[in-house]
Amino acid sequence: MVSILVAFLVRTGRRSVLPMVWLGVLIAIAVSTAVTLGLTLTQQALTFEAQEAFGGGLSIIAVGFVTLMIFWMRRVARSISSELRGRLESAIQMGSMAVVVMAALTVGREGLETAVFFFAAAQAAGETTEPLIGFLLGIAVSIVLAYLIYRGAVSLNMGKFFTVTGILLIFVAAGILAYGVHDLQEAGILPGFGALAFDVSAAVPPDSWYGTLLKGIFNFSPQTTVLEAVVWVAYVAVVLTLFLLPQRSPRAAPVASPL
């Protein structure tokens, strides 16, 4: 999104507006970072049961955010560039402060979703640095990709790109949702904590490299309760089906017949 905004300003000879866009981006990053720190400090001040309930609830909220984002990406894949350029054009006409607010809101919405999702993923991974390393690597890759798109070195088919990333995110979100259910079971809010659907710890040790990889990407647990498994399957079945359904093309307005 940032690369689209910056490229639009540069190509239309409005470099003087760039500082306002970057200020909005920095504000969005600061707010998102503050939210992540606030969630971490809040959880640390809670009892074990409250921590599990807090983490489980946030995991479910994070899945809700990601699900909305997945379908938003699907809907605007082909029009996101023109939509962002239109918003920025309107903000420029309103003044510098409007540009700052527009950039902050555009980046901030995704930033807040990322903050909550990262917090939930980090809690699911446990006391390891893998989530932070993966998060930083992902940010670095996105920055490089955005720069290459801005320079014209890379051209993406946004429709296919969002389809592939959307499918991947569905499975990632399903893992976060299942772990959220696990947290709520540990907190005693949901039943069935001791009822396992399967236990493949012998085949997939949690401390093995492939066990860590499955845990880090998809939040796969070798010991999965029945409720976790049911929630995971239900989420993937419903959301993936809806996501892959063909989109309806907008119907053309009827042409009035001549009198």
C-alpha positions as CSV (number, residue, x, y, z in Angstrom):
1,M,0.0,0.0,0.0
2,V,2.8,2.4,0.9
3,S,4.5,1.7,-2.5
4,I,1.3,2.5,-4.3
5,L,0.9,5.8,-2.5
6,V,4.6,6.8,-3.0
7,A,4.7,5.8,-6.6
8,F,1.5,7.8,-7.4
9,L,3.0,10.9,-5.8
10,V,6.4,10.6,-7.6
11,R,4.8,9.9,-11.0
12,T,2.4,12.8,-10.7
13,G,5.2,15.2,-9.7
14,R,4.0,15.7,-6.1
15,R,7.1,14.8,-4.1
16,S,6.4,17.7,-1.7
17,V,3.5,15.6,-0.3
18,L,5.8,12.6,0.5
19,P,6.8,13.8,4.0
20,M,3.1,13.9,5.0
21,V,2.6,10.3,3.8
22,W,5.7,9.1,5.6
23,L,4.5,10.9,8.8
24,G,1.2,9.1,8.6
25,V,3.0,5.8,8.1
26,L,5.3,6.4,11.1
27,I,2.2,7.3,13.2
28,A,0.6,4.0,12.2
29,I,3.7,2.0,13.0
30,A,4.0,3.7,16.4
31,V,0.4,3.0,17.3
32,S,0.7,-0.6,16.2
33,T,3.9,-1.1,18.2
34,A,2.3,0.5,21.3
35,V,-0.7,-1.9,21.0
36,T,1.6,-4.9,20.9
37,L,3.5,-3.7,24.0
38,G,0.3,-2.9,25.8
39,L,-1.1,-6.4,25.2
40,T,2.1,-7.9,26.4
41,L,2.2,-5.9,29.6
42,T,-1.4,-6.5,30.3
43,Q,-1.0,-10.3,30.0
44,Q,2.0,-10.3,32.3
45,A,0.0,-8.7,35.0
46,L,-2.6,-11.4,35.0
47,T,-2.9,-14.8,36.8
48,F,-2.3,-18.0,34.9
49,E,-6.0,-18.6,34.3
50,A,-6.6,-15.0,33.3
51,Q,-3.6,-15.1,31.0
52,E,-5.0,-18.2,29.2
53,A,-8.5,-16.5,28.9
54,F,-6.9,-13.3,27.7
55,G,-4.7,-15.0,25.2
56,G,-7.5,-17.2,24.0
57,G,-9.9,-14.3,23.5
58,L,-7.3,-12.3,21.6
59,S,-6.6,-15.3,19.4
60,I,-10.2,-15.5,18.4
61,I,-10.3,-11.7,17.8
62,A,-7.1,-12.0,15.7
63,V,-8.7,-14.7,13.6
64,G,-11.7,-12.4,13.1
65,F,-9.5,-9.6,11.9
66,V,-7.6,-11.9,9.5
67,T,-10.8,-13.4,8.1
68,L,-12.2,-10.0,7.3
69,M,-8.8,-9.0,5.8
70,I,-8.8,-12.2,3.6
71,F,-12.2,-11.4,2.1
72,W,-11.3,-7.7,1.8
73,M,-8.2,-8.6,-0.2
74,R,-10.3,-10.9,-2.4
75,R,-12.9,-8.1,-3.1
76,V,-10.4,-5.2,-3.8
77,A,-7.6,-7.2,-5.5
78,R,-8.2,-5.7,-8.9
79,S,-9.1,-2.2,-7.8
80,I,-6.8,-1.5,-4.8
81,S,-4.4,0.7,-6.7
82,S,-7.0,2.9,-8.2
83,E,-8.9,3.0,-4.9
84,L,-5.9,4.1,-2.9
85,R,-4.9,6.7,-5.5
86,G,-8.5,8.1,-5.4
87,R,-8.4,8.4,-1.6
88,L,-5.0,10.1,-1.8
89,E,-6.1,12.6,-4.5
90,S,-9.1,13.6,-2.3
91,A,-6.9,14.0,0.7
92,I,-4.4,16.2,-1.2
93,Q,-7.3,18.5,-2.1
94,M,-8.3,18.8,1.6
95,G,-4.8,19.7,2.8
96,S,-1.7,18.3,4.4
97,M,-3.3,17.1,7.6
98,A,-5.8,15.1,5.6
99,V,-2.9,13.3,3.8
100,V,-1.3,12.4,7.1
101,V,-4.6,11.0,8.5
102,M,-5.3,9.1,5.2
103,A,-1.9,7.5,5.2
104,A,-2.1,6.7,9.0
105,L,-5.5,5.1,8.6
106,T,-4.6,3.1,5.5
107,V,-1.5,1.6,7.1
108,G,-2.8,1.7,10.6
109,R,-5.7,-0.7,9.9
110,E,-3.4,-3.4,8.6
111,G,-0.9,-2.5,11.4
112,L,-3.4,-3.1,14.2
113,E,-4.5,-6.4,12.6
114,T,-0.9,-7.4,12.4
115,A,-0.2,-6.4,16.0
116,V,-3.0,-8.5,17.4
117,F,-2.3,-11.4,15.0
118,F,1.4,-11.4,15.9
119,F,0.7,-11.3,19.6
120,A,-1.7,-14.3,19.3
121,A,0.9,-16.2,17.2
122,A,3.7,-15.4,19.6
123,Q,1.6,-16.7,22.5
124,A,0.7,-19.9,20.6
125,A,4.4,-20.5,19.9
126,G,5.4,-20.3,23.6
127,E,8.7,-18.9,25.0
128,T,10.7,-18.9,21.8
129,T,12.2,-16.3,19.6
130,E,10.9,-17.9,16.3
131,P,7.8,-15.7,16.0
132,L,9.8,-12.5,16.4
133,I,12.4,-13.7,13.9
134,G,9.7,-14.8,11.4
135,F,7.9,-11.5,11.9
136,L,11.0,-9.4,11.3
137,L,11.9,-11.5,8.2
138,G,8.4,-11.1,6.9
139,I,8.6,-7.3,7.3
140,A,12.0,-7.2,5.6
141,V,10.7,-9.2,2.7
142,S,7.6,-7.0,2.3
143,I,9.8,-3.9,2.3
144,V,12.1,-5.3,-0.4
145,L,9.0,-6.4,-2.4
146,A,7.4,-3.0,-2.0
147,Y,10.6,-1.2,-3.2
148,L,10.9,-3.5,-6.2
149,I,7.2,-2.9,-7.1
150,Y,7.9,0.9,-6.8
151,R,10.9,0.7,-9.0
152,G,9.0,-1.4,-11.6
153,A,11.4,-4.3,-11.2
154,V,8.6,-6.6,-10.2
155,S,5.0,-6.8,-11.5
156,L,2.4,-8.7,-9.5
157,N,-0.9,-10.0,-10.6
158,M,-2.7,-8.8,-7.5
159,G,-5.7,-11.1,-8.0
160,K,-3.5,-14.3,-8.1
161,F,-1.2,-12.9,-5.3
162,F,-4.1,-12.3,-3.0
163,T,-5.7,-15.6,-3.8
164,V,-2.5,-17.6,-2.9
165,T,-1.8,-15.5,0.3
166,G,-5.5,-15.7,1.2
167,I,-5.5,-19.5,1.1
168,L,-2.3,-19.7,3.2
169,L,-3.7,-17.2,5.7
170,I,-6.8,-19.4,6.1
171,F,-4.8,-22.3,7.3
172,V,-2.6,-20.1,9.5
173,A,-5.8,-18.5,11.0
174,A,-7.3,-21.9,11.6
175,G,-4.2,-22.9,13.7
176,I,-4.5,-19.6,15.7
177,L,-8.2,-20.3,16.3
178,A,-7.5,-23.9,17.5
179,Y,-4.9,-22.6,19.9
180,G,-7.3,-20.0,21.1
181,V,-9.7,-22.7,21.9
182,H,-6.9,-24.6,23.7
183,D,-6.2,-21.6,25.9
184,L,-9.8,-21.2,26.8
185,Q,-9.9,-24.9,27.7
186,E,-6.9,-24.5,29.9
187,A,-8.6,-21.5,31.6
188,G,-11.7,-23.7,32.3
189,I,-14.0,-21.6,30.1
190,L,-14.5,-24.3,27.5
191,P,-14.8,-28.0,28.2
192,G,-12.9,-31.0,26.9
193,F,-9.3,-30.1,27.8
194,G,-8.3,-33.8,28.5
195,A,-10.2,-35.3,25.5
196,L,-7.7,-35.7,22.7
197,A,-8.6,-36.2,19.1
198,F,-5.1,-37.5,18.4
199,D,-1.6,-37.6,19.8
200,V,1.2,-37.8,17.3
201,S,4.0,-36.6,19.6
202,A,6.0,-39.7,18.8
203,A,5.9,-39.1,15.1
204,V,6.1,-35.3,15.3
205,P,8.1,-34.4,18.4
206,P,7.4,-30.7,19.4
207,D,11.1,-30.0,19.7
208,S,12.0,-31.4,16.2
209,W,12.8,-29.1,13.3
210,Y,9.6,-30.1,11.4
211,G,7.5,-30.0,14.6
212,T,8.8,-26.5,15.2
213,L,8.1,-25.5,11.6
214,L,4.6,-26.8,11.7
215,K,4.0,-25.1,15.0
216,G,5.5,-21.8,13.9
217,I,3.6,-21.6,10.6
218,F,0.3,-23.4,11.2
219,N,0.2,-23.7,15.0
220,F,0.0,-27.5,14.6
221,S,-0.1,-29.3,18.0
222,P,0.9,-33.0,18.1
223,Q,-1.6,-33.3,21.0
224,T,-4.9,-31.8,19.8
225,T,-8.2,-32.0,21.7
226,V,-11.5,-33.0,20.1
227,L,-12.8,-29.4,20.3
228,E,-9.7,-28.0,18.7
229,A,-9.9,-30.4,15.8
230,V,-13.6,-29.7,15.3
231,V,-13.1,-25.9,15.3
232,W,-10.1,-26.2,12.9
233,V,-11.9,-28.4,10.4
234,A,-15.1,-26.3,10.6
235,Y,-13.2,-23.0,10.1
236,V,-11.2,-24.3,7.1
237,A,-14.2,-26.0,5.5
238,V,-16.5,-22.9,5.7
239,V,-14.0,-20.1,5.1
240,L,-12.0,-21.8,2.4
241,T,-15.2,-22.7,0.5
242,L,-16.5,-19.2,0.7
243,F,-13.2,-17.8,-0.3
244,L,-12.9,-20.0,-3.4
245,L,-16.4,-19.3,-4.6
246,P,-16.5,-17.3,-7.9
247,Q,-17.1,-13.7,-7.3
248,R,-20.2,-12.1,-8.8
249,S,-19.5,-9.6,-11.5
250,P,-21.2,-6.3,-11.0
251,R,-24.4,-6.2,-13.0
252,A,-24.6,-3.5,-15.6
253,A,-27.3,-0.9,-15.2
254,P,-30.3,-1.5,-17.5
255,V,-30.4,0.8,-20.6
256,A,-33.7,2.7,-20.9
257,S,-35.5,2.0,-24.1
258,P,-36.2,4.9,-26.4
259,L,-39.8,6.2,-26.4
